[in-house]
């Protein structure tokens, strides 16, 4: 299966707060995307408050040492816990609890663990 750049963008648009999506589980396994498409998708998750489970095995971002995968993983880590400022940390996605992919980094794993904590004051 192949979503392509337009497909990733369409899904990203559905996840934006303005769309008022109630989507809680999204599976996009085996849908490879270019770095920019997956990065755009990751940024759409920042203010999403409904998606709790994201399954992305072999979605073009979990197989090092490809540069595009590194950028996409970094974008997802920033989406879940952007530590560049207090406000960025506060507005990061604190809803996503399960994120499944081929390889992961410790930043994403830590953020997911925090997101599973029901006391969001401790998370932010």
Backbone torsions as a table, in degrees:
resi	resn	phi	psi	omega
1	UNK	NA	148.3	-180.0
2	UNK	-145.3	115.1	177.8
3	UNK	-75.7	-40.0	-175.5
4	UNK	74.0	174.3	-176.9
5	UNK	-61.1	-42.7	-179.7
6	UNK	-65.1	-39.0	179.3
7	UNK	-64.8	-44.6	177.5
8	UNK	-62.2	-40.0	179.2
9	UNK	-65.7	-39.8	179.2
10	UNK	-62.6	-41.7	178.5
11	UNK	-67.9	-41.0	177.9
12	UNK	-58.8	-42.8	179.3
13	UNK	-61.2	-36.4	179.2
14	UNK	-68.5	-23.2	-176.9
15	UNK	-90.8	-9.2	179.7
16	UNK	-67.5	145.7	-179.5
17	UNK	-56.4	-31.4	-178.8
18	UNK	-65.8	-19.5	180.0
19	UNK	-83.8	-18.5	-179.3
20	UNK	53.0	52.9	179.5
21	UNK	-79.5	139.6	176.4
22	UNK	-103.1	14.2	-178.1
23	UNK	-63.3	123.2	-178.9
24	UNK	-107.6	-24.8	-179.7
25	UNK	-131.9	132.0	178.4
26	UNK	-133.7	126.9	178.2
27	UNK	-118.5	116.5	178.6
28	UNK	-128.3	44.1	-179.5
29	UNK	-65.9	147.5	175.8
30	UNK	58.3	29.4	176.8
31	UNK	-117.5	91.5	-176.1
32	UNK	-71.7	141.1	178.4
33	UNK	-136.5	157.2	176.2
34	UNK	-71.8	157.5	-177.7
35	UNK	-52.5	-46.5	-176.8
36	UNK	-65.0	-37.1	-179.8
37	UNK	-66.7	-44.4	-178.7
38	UNK	-72.1	-34.2	176.5
39	UNK	-64.3	-43.5	176.2
40	UNK	-60.2	-43.0	177.7
41	UNK	-59.8	-45.8	-179.9
42	UNK	-61.3	-41.8	-179.6
43	UNK	-66.0	-29.0	177.8
44	UNK	-67.1	-22.3	-179.8
45	UNK	-78.9	-13.8	-174.3
46	UNK	-52.4	-50.6	-177.0
47	UNK	-102.6	10.9	178.6
48	UNK	-74.9	132.9	-178.1
49	UNK	-118.0	14.2	-179.5
50	UNK	-116.4	-36.0	-174.5
51	UNK	-71.0	120.2	-179.4
52	UNK	-109.1	-25.5	-177.9
53	UNK	-131.5	128.0	178.8
54	UNK	-129.3	116.9	-178.6
55	UNK	-108.8	112.2	-173.7
56	UNK	-130.4	30.0	179.9
57	UNK	-55.1	135.5	177.7
58	UNK	55.4	39.6	178.9
59	UNK	-98.6	25.1	174.9
60	UNK	83.4	13.2	-178.4
61	UNK	-136.6	2.2	-175.4
62	UNK	-115.1	17.6	-174.9
63	UNK	-125.5	87.9	177.7
64	UNK	-60.0	157.4	10.7
65	UNK	-100.7	24.1	-178.2
66	UNK	-61.6	132.0	-178.9
67	UNK	-60.2	-41.5	-178.2
68	UNK	-61.7	-33.5	179.1
69	UNK	-69.5	-38.9	179.2
70	UNK	-62.5	-44.6	178.4
71	UNK	-64.2	-42.4	-179.1
72	UNK	-66.7	-41.2	177.4
73	UNK	-64.7	-39.3	177.9
74	UNK	-64.3	-39.5	177.9
75	UNK	-63.6	-41.0	179.4
76	UNK	-67.5	-39.6	177.5
77	UNK	-62.2	-42.7	177.9
78	UNK	-65.6	-35.8	178.4
79	UNK	-61.7	-41.5	-176.8
80	UNK	-80.0	-33.2	179.6
81	UNK	-159.4	86.6	179.2
82	UNK	-84.2	112.4	-175.9
83	UNK	-96.6	16.3	-177.9
84	UNK	-70.3	-23.3	176.7
85	UNK	-159.9	167.1	178.4
86	UNK	-63.2	-43.3	179.8
87	UNK	-63.8	-41.7	179.4
88	UNK	-62.9	-38.8	177.2
89	UNK	-65.6	-43.8	-178.8
90	UNK	-62.6	-40.0	-176.9
91	UNK	-89.5	3.6	175.7
92	UNK	-64.4	164.5	179.8
93	UNK	-73.1	117.0	178.0
94	UNK	-112.4	16.6	-178.3
95	UNK	-100.6	-42.9	-177.2
96	UNK	-62.2	123.7	-177.5
97	UNK	-111.5	-29.8	-178.0
98	UNK	-126.2	124.8	-179.5
99	UNK	-135.7	108.7	-174.7
100	UNK	-107.4	128.7	180.0
101	UNK	-157.7	172.7	-172.5
102	UNK	-64.5	-48.2	178.9
103	UNK	-131.3	153.4	178.3
104	UNK	-139.5	165.1	176.5
105	UNK	-113.1	165.2	-174.1
106	UNK	-67.1	-28.8	178.4
107	UNK	-63.3	-44.2	179.4
108	UNK	-67.4	-44.4	179.9
109	UNK	-60.3	-41.6	178.7
110	UNK	-65.1	-43.0	-179.4
111	UNK	-64.5	-40.7	178.7
112	UNK	-64.3	-39.1	177.7
113	UNK	-62.2	-42.4	176.9
114	UNK	-64.3	-39.8	-178.7
115	UNK	-64.8	-27.4	178.5
116	UNK	-73.0	-16.9	177.9
117	UNK	-70.8	122.6	-176.9
118	UNK	-72.1	-20.6	178.0
119	UNK	-86.9	96.6	-174.8
120	UNK	-70.7	-16.5	173.9
121	UNK	-65.2	-36.7	177.7
122	UNK	-71.3	-32.9	-178.5
123	UNK	-69.2	-48.8	-178.0
124	UNK	-77.4	NA	NA
